[in-house]
Amino acid sequence: MLNVQLRGLFSLKKLLIINFSLLIFTSCSIQQKISRSAKQVINDSSLLTAHLGISIYDPESGKYWYNYQGDKYFVPASNTKIPTCYAAMKYLGDSLVGLRYFGEFKDRVVIQPTGDPTFLHPDFKIQRVYDSLQKVTDDIVLHMGISDFHALGNGWAWNDYNESYMAERSRMPIYGNIVRINGTFRNLNVIPKYFKNKVDYIEVDGEEILLSDTNIVLTKGQAKNSGHYNDSLYISSVHRAYGQNSYGVRGSKRPTGKIEVPFLASETGLLEALLKDTLKVKRVNRGSFYVEYDKKIYSQPTDSLLKPMMHRSDNFFAEQSLLMVSNERLGIMSDEKIIDTLLKTDFKDLPQRPRWADGSGLSRYNLFTPQDFVAILNKMKNEFGMERIKVIFPTGGTGTISNYYKADSNFIFAKTGTLSGVVALSGFLYTKKGKLLIFSTLVNNHQASSTAVRRAVEKFIQGIREKY
């Protein structure tokens, strides 16, 4: 009987050793196969002079299938929106707090902004905050609350101030903090209309033509060139003077569509003027007193903000989302303070401590590792579930990967990142055998086109899907 038991224990031990050996062999085999595939990316002509990091993780086993410089730091560009998205998913609830207020929406109301970027933004047709404020017939008092941030983020390129992707941050955004202009020189359509009298000149063939009033009447060269400056001359570009809400418009003979330029949201008195102009109330003033805000207006479902933030890589939505998280969690709008808090709490167990500078990834001060992104993405999967993630993250053929991963597109859900010399892609990958993997590929200092780098990475990722 004892011999039978010993033989049974020996057989069980042998079986465990064999299974363990097979597991190690299989794991090593996968790593070797992926390593061979990765060499094609590493040695691709578009990446020969670049710095590259790749991490591929199996959340089921809790093991990395592959790491190539996965613990090294890279500028991640818009992959920075991944930790911002995590924080927003966790702390902004199901719906955004669009406004806190004290009083009733009648003659007078005291309101406190929350940083909500959807207020009168053209992407959001339902405007609950606007509808409520329209009920005020006399006086709106703005109590701006406590903030500790600058209109432009730490490390942003200052000479991009005129680009639509770098709208200024503010405590109460309106119209997305963007001026939208289209039409012809004689029939300008400016949203918000307040800025129509801020258009100072038009320029055709290098010649500036000053404007006499808000009706956009040409005052210089009109008689001499009356056949040239007509309704067929469309707006081709708009330039805002640095540090001012003063605009110049350039023309084209072909329709160019709507031009978007950030306005100087930090200009003193601008928010009050825009609210008065839009809401048609008598007075909008700022108050410095303290009140208990016991009422809220919810503006939009949270994921209706996060989806465009991730699909089109909306920097403004990302920055304001992080400020909203700060306001909800700390009672102060401060990107620096909320980043420090998140790194000490939710992200304290990341493999490498990031240098995190802003919410959007516009700053080159940001430094993350591929393993950091894998860890954050794994947190998102575990805490929020893949079904919610699949709605928020773009898949192949949509959003910023609309030209990539088109075949059988619903196998990848990932966030891109692009700056000059930077290409990033991190997210989730379903293999053809049904395995869910988390991956991060970060490329810095490449000298090729971004398209060439993305195609090389695409070939590698699709190879992983096909083989495993």
C-alpha positions in Angstrom: 0.0 0.0 0.0 2.9 2.4 0.9 4.6 1.6 -2.3 1.5 2.4 -4.3 1.1 5.7 -2.5 4.8 6.6 -3.1 4.5 5.6 -6.8 1.4 7.9 -7.0 3.2 10.8 -5.4 6.2 10.3 -7.7 3.9 10.2 -10.7 2.1 13.4 -9.6 5.4 15.1 -8.9 6.7 14.0 -12.3 3.5 15.3 -14.0 3.9 18.7 -12.3 7.5 19.0 -13.3 6.6 18.1 -16.9 3.7 20.6 -17.0 5.9 23.3 -15.4 8.6 22.6 -18.0 6.1 22.8 -20.8 4.9 26.1 -19.5 8.4 27.5 -19.4 9.2 26.1 -22.8 6.0 27.5 -24.2 6.7 30.9 -22.6 10.2 30.9 -23.9 9.0 29.8 -27.3 6.5 32.7 -27.5 9.2 35.2 -26.4 11.6 33.9 -29.0 9.0 34.0 -31.8 7.9 37.5 -30.9 11.6 38.5 -30.6 12.2 37.4 -34.2 9.1 39.3 -35.4 10.1 42.4 -33.4 13.5 42.4 -35.2 11.7 43.3 -38.4 10.4 46.4 -36.7 13.6 47.3 -34.9 15.5 46.9 -38.2 12.9 48.7 -40.4 14.5 51.5 -42.4 12.1 54.0 -40.8 13.3 53.1 -37.3 17.0 52.4 -37.7 18.0 55.7 -36.0 15.1 55.8 -33.6 14.6 54.8 -30.0 12.0 52.1 -29.6 10.3 50.4 -26.7 7.9 47.5 -26.9 5.9 45.7 -24.1 3.4 42.9 -24.7 1.6 41.6 -21.6 -0.8 38.6 -21.1 -3.2 39.7 -18.3 -4.5 36.2 -17.9 -1.2 34.8 -16.8 0.1 38.1 -15.4 3.3 37.6 -17.5 5.0 39.7 -20.1 5.3 37.9 -23.5 7.8 40.4 -24.7 9.8 43.4 -23.5 12.2 45.4 -25.6 13.3 48.4 -23.5 10.0 48.3 -21.8 11.4 49.9 -18.7 13.0 52.8 -20.5 11.5 56.3 -20.6 10.0 57.8 -23.7 8.1 61.0 -24.6 4.6 59.5 -25.1 2.8 62.4 -26.9 -1.0 61.7 -26.8 -0.6 58.4 -25.0 -0.5 60.7 -22.0 -4.3 60.8 -22.5 -4.5 57.2 -21.2 -3.8 58.1 -17.5 -6.0 61.1 -17.9 -8.8 58.9 -19.2 -8.4 56.5 -16.3 -8.7 59.3 -13.8 -11.8 60.7 -15.6 -13.4 57.3 -15.8 -12.8 56.8 -12.1 -13.6 60.2 -10.5 -16.0 62.0 -12.8 -18.9 59.6 -12.3 -21.5 58.7 -14.9 -22.3 62.3 -15.8 -20.2 65.5 -15.8 -21.0 68.2 -13.2 -21.5 71.2 -15.5 -22.1 73.8 -12.8 -22.6 74.3 -9.1 -24.9 77.0 -8.0 -26.6 78.8 -5.1 -30.0 80.3 -5.4 -32.8 80.0 -7.9 -32.7 80.5 -11.7 -34.9 83.6 -11.6 -33.7 87.2 -11.1 -30.2 86.4 -9.7 -28.1 83.3 -9.3 -24.6 82.6 -8.0 -22.7 80.0 -10.0 -19.4 78.2 -9.7 -17.8 76.8 -12.8 -16.4 73.2 -12.8 -14.1 73.3 -15.8 -16.7 71.5 -18.0 -15.5 71.9 -21.7 -18.9 70.9 -23.2 -20.6 74.3 -22.4 -21.9 75.6 -25.8 -19.4 73.3 -27.6 -20.9 72.6 -31.1 -20.3 68.8 -30.6 -22.9 68.8 -27.8 -26.4 69.7 -29.0 -28.1 69.2 -25.5 -27.0 72.1 -23.3 -28.6 71.7 -19.8 -26.4 74.4 -18.3 -27.2 76.9 -21.0 -30.9 76.1 -20.7 -30.8 76.7 -17.0 -28.9 80.0 -17.2 -31.3 81.3 -19.8 -33.9 81.4 -17.1 -32.0 84.2 -15.3 -33.5 87.6 -16.2 -31.3 90.0 -14.3 -28.0 89.1 -12.7 -25.4 86.2 -12.9 -22.7 86.2 -10.3 -19.6 84.2 -11.1 -17.7 82.7 -8.2 -14.7 81.2 -9.9 -13.4 79.1 -7.0 -9.8 78.2 -6.4 -7.4 77.4 -9.2 -3.7 76.9 -9.7 -3.0 76.4 -13.4 -1.9 78.4 -16.5 -3.9 78.8 -19.7 -1.1 77.0 -21.6 0.4 73.9 -20.1 3.9 73.3 -18.8 6.2 72.5 -21.7 3.8 73.4 -24.5 5.3 75.0 -27.6 4.3 78.7 -27.3 4.3 79.3 -31.1 1.5 76.8 -31.5 -0.9 79.2 -29.7 -2.8 79.9 -33.0 -3.4 76.2 -33.7 -6.9 74.7 -33.0 -5.3 71.7 -31.2 -3.9 74.1 -28.5 -7.0 75.8 -27.1 -6.4 77.6 -23.8 -7.5 75.9 -20.5 -9.9 77.8 -18.3 -12.2 77.5 -15.3 -15.4 78.0 -17.4 -14.8 77.1 -21.1 -17.3 78.4 -23.6 -17.6 77.3 -27.3 -14.6 75.1 -26.6 -12.5 78.3 -26.2 -12.4 78.4 -30.0 -13.3 81.1 -32.6 -14.9 79.5 -35.7 -14.8 81.6 -38.9 -16.0 80.8 -42.4 -17.7 82.5 -45.3 -16.4 85.3 -47.6 -14.8 88.6 -46.8 -18.1 90.5 -47.2 -20.1 87.9 -45.4 -18.1 86.6 -42.4 -19.7 84.0 -40.2 -18.0 84.2 -36.8 -19.0 82.0 -33.8 -19.2 83.3 -31.2 -20.5 86.5 -32.9 -18.8 88.6 -30.2 -15.5 88.2 -32.1 -16.8 89.7 -35.3 -15.6 93.2 -34.3 -12.2 91.7 -33.4 -11.4 91.0 -37.0 -9.0 93.9 -37.8 -7.9 93.3 -41.3 -8.1 91.0 -44.3 -5.1 90.2 -46.5 -5.0 89.3 -50.2 -1.9 88.8 -52.2 0.2 90.0 -49.3 -1.7 93.3 -48.9 -3.6 94.1 -45.7 -7.0 95.8 -46.1 -8.3 97.4 -43.0 -11.9 97.0 -42.0 -14.0 100.0 -41.0 -16.6 98.4 -38.8 -18.4 95.2 -37.9 -20.2 95.0 -41.2 -16.9 94.1 -42.8 -16.9 96.9 -45.4 -13.6 97.2 -47.4 -12.0 100.6 -46.9 -8.7 100.3 -48.8 -8.2 99.4 -52.4 -11.9 98.6 -52.9 -12.4 101.0 -55.7 -9.1 100.2 -57.4 -9.7 96.4 -57.1 -13.5 96.2 -56.9 -13.6 93.2 -59.2 -11.1 91.3 -57.1 -12.5 91.7 -53.6 -16.0 90.2 -54.0 -18.2 87.6 -52.5 -16.2 84.8 -54.2 -13.2 85.4 -52.1 -13.3 82.9 -49.2 -11.5 82.7 -45.9 -8.4 80.6 -46.2 -6.7 81.2 -42.8 -7.1 83.2 -39.6 -4.2 84.5 -37.5 -4.7 85.8 -33.9 -2.1 88.3 -32.7 -0.1 86.9 -29.8 -1.5 87.8 -26.4 -4.5 89.5 -27.9 -8.0 88.8 -29.2 -7.2 90.5 -32.5 -7.6 88.6 -35.7 -6.4 88.9 -39.3 -8.0 86.9 -42.1 -6.4 85.7 -45.4 -8.3 84.9 -48.5 -8.7 82.2 -51.2 -10.8 81.9 -54.3 -11.9 78.4 -53.3 -14.1 77.5 -50.3 -12.0 76.2 -47.5 -14.6 75.4 -44.8 -14.6 76.5 -41.2 -11.4 77.8 -39.8 -10.8 77.3 -36.0 -8.5 79.4 -33.9 -8.2 79.5 -30.1 -9.2 82.8 -28.5 -7.4 84.3 -25.5 -9.6 82.8 -22.8 -7.6 84.5 -20.1 -8.5 88.0 -21.3 -10.0 90.0 -18.4 -13.7 90.4 -18.7 -14.0 88.1 -21.7 -16.1 85.4 -20.1 -18.5 87.9 -18.7 -18.9 89.6 -22.1 -19.5 86.2 -23.9 -22.1 85.2 -21.3 -23.9 88.5 -21.6 -23.8 88.4 -25.4 -25.0 84.8 -25.5 -27.5 84.7 -22.7 -28.8 88.2 -23.1 -28.8 88.9 -19.3 -28.3 92.4 -18.0 -25.3 91.8 -15.8 -22.6 89.2 -15.3 -20.2 90.0 -12.4 -17.6 88.2 -10.4 -18.0 87.7 -6.6 -15.3 86.8 -4.1 -17.6 85.8 -1.3 -18.0 82.2 0.0 -21.2 80.2 -0.3 -22.2 76.6 0.1 -23.1 75.2 -3.3 -25.7 72.6 -2.6 -27.0 72.2 -6.1 -25.5 70.8 -9.3 -26.4 70.7 -13.0 -25.2 67.7 -14.8 -24.3 68.5 -18.4 -23.3 65.4 -20.4 -22.7 61.7 -19.9 -19.0 61.4 -19.0 -18.2 58.9 -21.7 -19.6 61.2 -24.4 -16.7 63.5 -23.5 -14.1 60.7 -23.2 -14.9 59.1 -26.5 -14.0 62.1 -28.7 -11.1 62.8 -26.4 -9.6 59.4 -27.3 -11.0 59.0 -30.8 -9.8 62.3 -32.3 -7.1 62.8 -29.5 -8.8 66.1 -28.4 -6.2 67.9 -26.3 -8.7 70.5 -24.9 -11.0 67.8 -23.6 -8.1 66.0 -22.0 -6.8 69.1 -20.2 -10.2 70.1 -19.0 -11.0 66.5 -17.9 -7.9 66.5 -15.7 -8.9 69.9 -14.2 -12.4 68.6 -13.5 -10.9 65.5 -11.8 -8.8 67.9 -9.7 -11.8 70.0 -8.8 -13.9 67.0 -7.8 -11.2 65.3 -5.8 -9.2 68.2 -4.3 -11.6 71.1 -4.5 -9.1 73.1 -6.6 -8.3 73.2 -10.3 -4.7 72.3 -10.5 -3.1 69.9 -13.0 0.1 69.8 -11.0 -1.6 68.9 -7.7 -3.9 66.3 -9.1 -1.0 64.6 -11.1 1.0 64.5 -7.8 -2.0 63.0 -6.0 -2.7 60.4 -8.6 1.0 59.3 -8.7 0.9 58.9 -4.9 -2.4 56.9 -4.9 -3.8 55.2 -8.0 -0.5 55.0 -9.8 1.8 54.5 -6.9 2.4 50.8 -8.0 3.5 51.6 -11.6 6.6 49.7 -12.6 8.5 53.0 -13.1 7.4 56.4 -11.7 6.5 58.6 -14.7 7.3 62.2 -15.2 3.8 63.5 -15.9 3.4 67.1 -16.9 -0.1 67.6 -18.5 -3.3 66.0 -19.4 -3.0 65.8 -23.1 0.6 65.0 -24.1 1.3 68.3 -25.7 4.3 68.7 -23.4 7.6 67.1 -24.1 8.3 67.1 -20.4 6.1 63.9 -20.1 8.1 60.7 -19.7 6.5 57.3 -19.4 7.7 53.7 -20.0 5.9 51.1 -22.1 5.5 49.0 -18.9 3.8 52.0 -17.3 1.1 52.1 -20.0 0.6 48.4 -19.8 0.0 48.7 -16.0 -2.5 51.6 -16.5 -4.3 49.8 -19.2 -4.6 46.7 -17.1 -6.0 48.8 -14.3 -8.6 50.2 -16.7 -9.6 46.7 -17.8 -9.9 45.4 -14.3 -11.8 48.4 -12.9 -14.0 49.4 -15.8 -14.3 46.4 -18.0 -13.6 45.9 -21.7 -17.1 46.7 -22.9 -16.8 50.3 -21.7 -13.2 50.6 -23.0 -14.3 49.4 -26.4 -16.7 52.4 -26.6 -14.1 55.0 -25.5 -11.0 53.7 -27.4 -10.9 53.8 -31.2 -10.6 50.6 -33.1 -9.2 49.9 -36.6 -10.6 52.2 -39.2 -11.9 54.8 -36.7 -10.6 57.9 -35.0 -6.9 58.5 -35.2 -6.3 54.9 -36.5 -8.9 55.4 -39.3 -6.3 54.5 -41.9 -4.9 51.5 -40.0 -5.9 48.0 -38.8 -9.0 48.2 -41.1 -9.2 44.4 -41.9 -11.2 42.7 -39.2 -11.0 46.0 -37.3 -12.5 45.1 -33.9 -9.5 43.2 -32.7 -7.6 46.3 -31.6 -8.6 49.2 -29.2 -5.7 51.6 -28.9 -4.6 55.2 -28.4 -2.2 56.8 -30.7 0.4 59.5 -30.0 2.1 61.9 -32.4 4.6 64.7 -32.1 7.5 65.6 -34.3 9.8 62.6 -34.0 7.4 60.7 -31.8 5.0 57.9 -32.6 3.1 55.9 -30.0 0.5 53.2 -29.8 -0.8 51.5 -26.7 -3.9 49.5 -26.1 -5.6 46.1 -26.2 -5.2 43.4 -28.8 -7.4 40.3 -29.4 -5.5 37.5 -31.2 -7.2 35.2 -33.6 -7.1 32.5 -31.0 -9.1 34.7 -28.6 -6.3 35.8 -26.4 -6.5 39.3 -25.0 -3.1 41.1 -24.8 -2.1 44.5 -23.6 0.7 46.2 -25.5 2.6 49.5 -25.7 4.9 50.6 -28.5 6.7 53.9 -28.1 9.0 55.4 -30.7 11.1 58.5 -30.2 13.6 60.5 -32.4 12.7 58.9 -35.7 13.6 60.8 -38.9 11.1 59.1 -41.2 7.5 60.0 -41.8 5.0 59.1 -39.1 3.1 57.1 -41.7 6.1 54.9 -42.4 6.7 54.3 -38.7 3.0 53.5 -38.1 3.0 51.0 -41.0 6.0 49.2 -39.5 4.3 48.9 -36.1 1.0 47.9 -37.7 2.7 45.0 -39.5 4.2 43.8 -36.2 0.9 44.1 -34.3 -1.0 42.3 -37.0 1.6 39.5 -37.0 1.0 39.0 -33.3 -2.7 38.7 -33.9 -2.3 36.2 -36.7 0.1 33.9 -34.9 -1.3 33.7 -31.3 
